[in-house]
């Protein structure tokens, strides 16, 4: 194993695969340091979009390791639950269903079920955007807006995720599964979620800087909000909740004013 605390690069000659469990913004640098060969699968567990390039993690890996077999592991899971052997189910996406099935079987444990998918981009989109939407739900709860507001934000946030995924070519069934809706429901409603807790602190009056400093770990959504908003604008996808989170986190906008602006949007049909 390689880590910041154990930084000596090891030989990958006898490895069957590499699980890349580092923050999204560190993936490029870490791959540059460890220089893995392209003939073994690289399984990404980071959930985010690279800020500097606006690329998803599979694209970042392809930049550093051309021709690599890139897999993505994502879904509704807290590390503490997995370590306690509590029942958990996630999705593993690979270039083909055969590869996904092989590695899903290899990684499945009695209390850790892995389902295969061939929609690498769809799994990545679900994992990245749910973090941004969880911040919105945290802000709402921090402002004391109630359970009904959180339910509305989660549902309308899911609609944004679906529109974004459709425009970029993800499969709808991927986004309604574990890596999309499943992960969104977990992250938008639990204090175990760093993204939700970060938003909660902002909603209760903390500055963005103080909320980040108080976090128990990396808040991926804080680094994904702006680039997700920029991609939405570039692809002409209407994503008002993502835009609101970006305004608060990246531009220092006042949460009360941004919430009022969101609620003042024109009323329209729900499904479009």
C-alpha angles and dihedrals in degrees: 000000000000123000141148088266092047103034101163109120112236131207114266094199095110098036122114093198143342121239107207103207101169131113115283094245090054098051096093095048094045093050089049090055101044096037098202120201117255096232097075125066117263109210112201118206096171115112112209150069121261109253099210097050104020087231128142118240095259088057092049090053090049089054093054100033107030112205094017121153099243121199128177125212114197144139144106104326138129114204091227091057092049092049090052090052092242115161110277134167126197141165128248115198123197136168090264134025090236092059092043091051093048094052095038087058092047094051098041117109130183091268098026114068119190121197121199128235137171093208102098095165094046092053090049093050092052093049095047101044098043088066092057092047091049089059089056091052091048092052090050093051091044088056089051094241093148142236094293091058091049090050090051093048092049093049097044089043089055089053089055091049090051093049091048093047093048092051092050095045105260120149113254091222090059092056093048089052137072097296093051120024094015094055091041093055092050097045096045095055111036133084086213087071111094090204094052091045091049090053091045091056091050091048090052091054107272120137118246090251093051093046091052092047091052094050119115091227144336114339099210094185092061089062095040101049099081097041091046089051091047091051090049091053092045092051094040094241117153106233109157096164092053089047090052093051091048091050092052098041101036105027101034093240118172111260093217092054093045092050090050090049091050092050091048093061114122115272112246141159114301099227116051 
